Amino acid sequence: MTDLQIRQILSVHLPNGDGFCSGCRRWWARLVPYPCPQTEWAARQQARTAVRRFLDGRP
């Protein structure tokens, strides 16, 4: 997945007022506690990309 797609996942899967993931509830009508698996996966991907850029010396 591209960086843009990962950012889109993180922008939709946010906690709502009752502690559940708003993206999971909206897209799949599922009550999933936040952070949901999609959020955890996307955050790990962003972290890997940031570490890779740091180690390669890129901004």
Z-matrix of the N, CA and C atoms (Angstrom, degrees):
N
C 1 1.437
C 2 1.523 1 109.23
N 3 1.302 2 114.98 1 151.77
C 4 1.455 3 120.20 2 179.69
C 5 1.527 4 110.76 3 -84.24
N 6 1.316 5 115.20 4 165.59
C 7 1.461 6 120.64 5 178.52
C 8 1.529 7 110.81 6 -61.21
N 9 1.322 8 117.00 7 -37.31
C 10 1.463 9 121.11 8 178.72
C 11 1.530 10 110.92 9 -62.44
N 12 1.318 11 117.21 10 -44.51
C 13 1.465 12 120.73 11 179.41
C 14 1.525 13 111.17 12 -63.65
N 15 1.313 14 116.52 13 -39.37
C 16 1.466 15 120.07 14 178.74
C 17 1.523 16 109.95 15 -64.97
N 18 1.327 17 117.52 16 -42.77
C 19 1.471 18 120.41 17 177.81
C 20 1.521 19 111.50 18 -64.01
N 21 1.338 20 117.58 19 -34.53
C 22 1.462 21 120.59 20 177.37
C 23 1.528 22 110.57 21 -65.25
N 24 1.315 23 117.41 22 -40.96
C 25 1.465 24 120.50 23 177.62
C 26 1.517 25 109.98 24 -60.87
N 27 1.329 26 116.64 25 -46.25
C 28 1.460 27 120.27 26 -179.01
C 29 1.524 28 111.96 27 -67.01
N 30 1.327 29 117.98 28 -29.38
C 31 1.460 30 120.00 29 -179.53
C 32 1.521 31 112.64 30 -76.11
N 33 1.322 32 117.69 31 -22.78
C 34 1.463 33 121.25 32 -179.14
C 35 1.530 34 111.83 33 -94.51
N 36 1.316 35 116.79 34 -37.71
C 37 1.466 36 120.98 35 -177.30
C 38 1.524 37 109.34 36 -87.85
N 39 1.320 38 114.99 37 84.73
C 40 1.457 39 123.41 38 -178.94
C 41 1.524 40 109.41 39 -119.38
N 42 1.328 41 117.98 40 156.37
C 43 1.463 42 118.80 41 177.17
C 44 1.525 43 110.35 42 -73.81
N 45 1.332 44 115.63 43 138.63
C 46 1.455 45 118.06 44 173.24
C 47 1.527 46 108.48 45 -99.00
N 48 1.291 47 117.82 46 -175.38
C 49 1.455 48 122.33 47 -172.90
C 50 1.509 49 115.60 48 -60.47
N 51 1.328 50 117.75 49 -26.55
C 52 1.463 51 119.97 50 -177.86
C 53 1.524 52 113.66 51 -97.95
N 54 1.343 53 117.34 52 9.44
C 55 1.463 54 121.05 53 175.66
C 56 1.514 55 115.20 54 87.82
N 57 1.331 56 117.17 55 6.52
C 58 1.454 57 120.55 56 177.58
C 59 1.525 58 110.25 57 -100.65
N 60 1.312 59 116.46 58 161.35
C 61 1.459 60 122.17 59 179.29
C 62 1.528 61 109.48 60 -75.15
N 63 1.321 62 116.05 61 121.34
C 64 1.466 63 119.64 62 -178.52
C 65 1.527 64 111.73 63 -69.89
N 66 1.342 65 118.02 64 -33.74
C 67 1.462 66 120.63 65 179.32
C 68 1.519 67 112.43 66 -66.37
N 69 1.325 68 117.02 67 -42.96
C 70 1.470 69 120.15 68 178.54
C 71 1.515 70 110.94 69 -64.77
N 72 1.329 71 115.84 70 -39.32
C 73 1.463 72 119.36 71 -179.52
C 74 1.520 73 110.79 72 -67.38
N 75 1.340 74 116.58 73 -41.65
C 76 1.461 75 120.87 74 -178.63
C 77 1.519 76 111.60 75 -70.63
N 78 1.337 77 117.62 76 -45.79
C 79 1.456 78 120.57 77 -173.70
C 80 1.513 79 113.72 78 -80.23
N 81 1.343 80 117.51 79 -40.81
C 82 1.459 81 119.60 80 -173.12
C 83 1.515 82 113.82 81 -121.16
N 84 1.327 83 118.04 82 6.00
C 85 1.458 84 123.14 83 -178.66
C 86 1.532 85 110.69 84 53.79
N 87 1.342 86 115.06 85 40.92
C 88 1.462 87 120.89 86 179.29
C 89 1.518 88 109.72 87 -114.98
N 90 1.318 89 116.32 88 137.55
C 91 1.452 90 120.94 89 173.63
C 92 1.519 91 107.56 90 -90.45
N 93 1.309 92 115.99 91 101.50
C 94 1.456 93 121.92 92 -177.89
C 95 1.523 94 107.66 93 -119.53
N 96 1.326 95 117.50 94 128.90
C 97 1.471 96 118.95 95 178.39
C 98 1.525 97 111.06 96 -61.13
N 99 1.326 98 114.95 97 145.90
C 100 1.456 99 120.36 98 176.48
C 101 1.515 100 108.87 99 -89.62
N 102 1.319 101 121.21 100 136.27
C 103 1.461 102 128.33 101 1.52
C 104 1.526 103 111.52 102 -79.81
N 105 1.307 104 114.88 103 136.88
C 106 1.463 105 121.15 104 -179.44
C 107 1.536 106 109.14 105 -83.47
N 108 1.329 107 117.77 106 170.38
C 109 1.471 108 120.53 107 179.42
C 110 1.535 109 113.42 108 -57.94
N 111 1.345 110 117.67 109 -35.08
C 112 1.460 111 119.54 110 179.41
C 113 1.534 112 110.87 111 -66.17
N 114 1.332 113 116.26 112 -40.81
C 115 1.463 114 120.05 113 178.91
C 116 1.522 115 110.61 114 -65.50
N 117 1.322 116 116.60 115 -44.02
C 118 1.465 117 119.94 116 179.80
C 119 1.521 118 111.03 117 -62.52
N 120 1.320 119 117.36 118 -42.04
C 121 1.457 120 121.14 119 179.51
C 122 1.533 121 110.41 120 -64.22
N 123 1.332 122 116.78 121 -47.96
C 124 1.462 123 120.29 122 -177.54
C 125 1.529 124 111.13 123 -64.07
N 126 1.321 125 117.48 124 -38.52
C 127 1.469 126 120.45 125 178.32
C 128 1.526 127 110.64 126 -64.96
N 129 1.342 128 117.21 127 -39.24
C 130 1.466 129 119.86 128 176.86
C 131 1.522 130 111.24 129 -64.49
N 132 1.326 131 116.99 130 -39.69
C 133 1.463 132 120.23 131 179.33
C 134 1.520 133 110.95 132 -64.47
N 135 1.338 134 116.79 133 -42.23
C 136 1.463 135 119.82 134 177.76
C 137 1.521 136 110.88 135 -63.12
N 138 1.315 137 117.33 136 -41.03
C 139 1.463 138 120.70 137 179.71
C 140 1.526 139 110.72 138 -64.48
N 141 1.325 140 117.13 139 -42.43
C 142 1.465 141 120.44 140 178.36
C 143 1.524 142 110.99 141 -61.45
N 144 1.323 143 116.56 142 -42.60
C 145 1.459 144 120.64 143 179.11
C 146 1.518 145 110.91 144 -63.23
N 147 1.329 146 116.78 145 -43.18
C 148 1.466 147 120.58 146 -179.98
C 149 1.531 148 111.05 147 -63.83
N 150 1.313 149 117.54 148 -42.15
C 151 1.468 150 120.99 149 179.36
C 152 1.524 151 109.94 150 -66.17
N 153 1.328 152 116.30 151 -41.75
C 154 1.462 153 120.16 152 179.41
C 155 1.532 154 110.64 153 -61.62
N 156 1.342 155 117.18 154 -42.47
C 157 1.463 156 120.75 155 177.99
C 158 1.514 157 111.06 156 -64.22
N 159 1.329 158 116.37 157 -42.46
C 160 1.461 159 121.11 158 179.48
C 161 1.529 160 111.09 159 -61.53
N 162 1.318 161 116.31 160 -45.77
C 163 1.460 162 119.77 161 -177.95
C 164 1.521 163 112.17 162 -70.21
N 165 1.329 164 116.33 163 -28.80
C 166 1.459 165 119.68 164 176.98
C 167 1.519 166 112.50 165 -82.36
N 168 1.354 167 117.46 166 -9.02
C 169 1.451 168 121.41 167 179.89
C 170 1.511 169 114.88 168 80.05
N 171 1.339 170 116.48 169 19.18
C 172 1.464 171 120.00 170 178.23
C 173 1.523 172 110.39 171 -94.46
N 174 1.335 173 117.89 172 152.24
C 175 1.485 174 120.64 173 178.63
C 176 1.513 175 112.54 174 -72.35
